[in-house]
Amino acid sequence: MSIEEYYAAFNKISSQIASMVPKPSSLCTTCTPAWTAREAYDAQDTMFDFVMGLQSDFEPIRVQLLGQPTLPTLSETLSALMAEETRLKSLAAHSMVSEQHSVLAVPPLPVEVEIAAATSSKKVSQKTLCSHCGKTTHPDSRCFKKYPHLLAEMRDKRAASRRGSHAASSSTPGSSLQFSATAAMPQCLQPQYQLFPQHLVPQQSAVSTPQFQ
């Protein structure tokens, strides 16, 4: 709601309230001075109610108006508030533009630049289209349907790499057989082994073999 809209609604309500106050008779000559003072007081009270109904954004101008030695009229108050409203709107628009520039690290691209980027990406996608099979995952020179020997070469390379990795990860068969044979022996006859980085060295058993004569 703007200041003008607020003033129209406020003036409508205050006029309805003022119409319900009884007026003195024109024949009463002693009532005129008192009624004039009462009208001045009601005008100041109406101005006070009008400025107190504003939101907190108008607090500085409200303090300025109510702090004057002589309170301004309602029309003077309306002019001051409309000027303050215009100033606040200009400040809000300026701060909004500054916030947009500070938030956006990269300004948005113009429409012409976006169209050029879309056209270039479309050209790149058309270059990678295979003319033989119609797929976009490979160029024409790497098509397996057109060049079957390329698929055979790729399979041979994969098989060779798998054989190499399997040979490197497998252990020597002699050591595994030696451990399995040792595990089947009784505990008292098993030789004690000490693991070294390259080979296994048997140690003498703690139980000596009896000699028969």
Residue, then its C-alpha position, 0 to 999 in steps of 0.5 A: m500500500s502506498i502513501e496515497e492509498y493509505y491516506a485515502a483509507f485513513n481519511k475515509i475512516s476519520s471522516q466517518i468518525a468526525s461526522m458522528v461528533p455533534k456540532p454546536s448550534s450557530l446560535c450559541t455565541t459562547c461556544t464558538p471559541a471553545w469549538t475552534a480550539r476543539e477543531a485544532y486539537d482534533a486536527q493535531d490528533t488526526m495527524f498524530d494517528f496518521v503518522m503513527g500508522l506508518q511502518s518502521d521504514f518511515e520512522p526517521i520522517r515520523v520523528q522529524l514531523l512530531g519533533q517540530p515545535t508546531l505540528p504540521t497540518l495533515s496536508e503538509t504531513l502527506s507531502a513530506l511522507m510522499a517525498e520520503e516514499t519516493r526516496l526510499k523506493s530509489l534507494a531500494a532499487h539501487s541496492m537491488v541492482s548492486e546486490q545483483h552485481s555482487v552476487l553474479a560472479v559472471p554476467p549472463l551471456p547475451v542471446e547472440v553468444e548463447i546461440a553461437a555456443a549452441t550452434s558450435s556444440k551442434k557442429v561438434s556432435q555432427k562431426t563425431l557421428c559415424s557415417h557407417c553405423g549412425k552412432t555418436t560414440h565413435p568416429d567413422s575411422r574407429c567403427f568396428k562394423k566397418y573395420p572388424h580387425l580393430l575389434a580383434e586387436m582390442r580383444d587381443k590386447r585385453a586378453a594379454s593384459r589379463r594374462g599378465s595381471h594373473a601371472a603377477s598375482s599368482s604365487t609359486p606352487g612349491s611353497s603352497l604344496q610344502f605348507s599343505a604337506t606340513a599341515a597334514m603332519p602331526q604337531c610333534l613332527q612338524p618342522q618349524y619354518q621361519l618366513f624370510p622375504q625370498h624363501l623358507v628356511p627350515q629349522q631343526s625340530a624341538v623333538s629329536t628323532p630316536q636312534f635305533q641300534 
